[in-house]
Amino acid sequence: MKQSRYVKLTKDQDHSPHEDITPGELNQPIHIPQLAVRKCSECSQPLPEDYAPPADEPWTTGIFGCAEDRESCLTGLFCPCVLFGRNVESLDEVTPWNTPCICHAIFVEGGISLAIANVAASFIFPGINPGTSFLITEGLFFTWWMCGIYTGQVRQNLQKKYHLKNSPCDSCCVHCCLHWCALCQEHREMKGRLSDNAFSQMTVLNPPPVQEMKDNPETSSSSANNKEHIALEMQAI
């Protein structure tokens, strides 16, 4: 019998520390950093870590094209909080529209109402301390600036999603200066993009032509003759 070249170590001969292995411990997935890289969607080539897609796509409509969509124009004019909530929901399906709508109504519409009340009170009650009115006005400007930053972040997320460029200027500046026009432009942009994607993914299937089976006179006569022949043979037997 040929002696094996392998030697089986016993427990006494194995000087390595004894470790208990739990079931399934050796079957855990292994993380390989070289494989977890970003790849191009077109050619599947690895991309560098600091790669950013070019933001050079133009907007489909201009910032002052509010009249192109009458529904969004009226909604943005009379209920901008509702239009802002719809924009956030279209951009991020996880976030419901009512949460950003309530935040917009409290800070933007509420701030505008407070500003109008402050101006009206200064004319109706001239005895109000001007310093108090100045502090209220300063607080309202600060709130408007913070709301411009928040709504500008939503616009930046939209630009990153569709690789849109800053037009006409930075997102936060657009919302601070042209808030209502920016809301309508963002709604038109997402509405047009979503409709184009839905149309491109639609598959049109044409039904096959209707096929009819017609009896051939020669075939029918031959089958009748065969039946008669079989019947005659059965009678002879």
Salt bridges, closest charged atoms under 4 A:
ASP20 OD1 - HIS18 NE2 3.24
ASP69 OD2 - LYS191 NZ 3.47
GLU109 OE1 - HIS104 ND1 3.02
GLU186 OE2 - ARG155 NH1 3.16
GLU186 OE2 - HIS175 NE2 2.69
GLU189 OE2 - ARG193 NE 2.91
GLU233 OE2 - HIS229 NE2 2.51
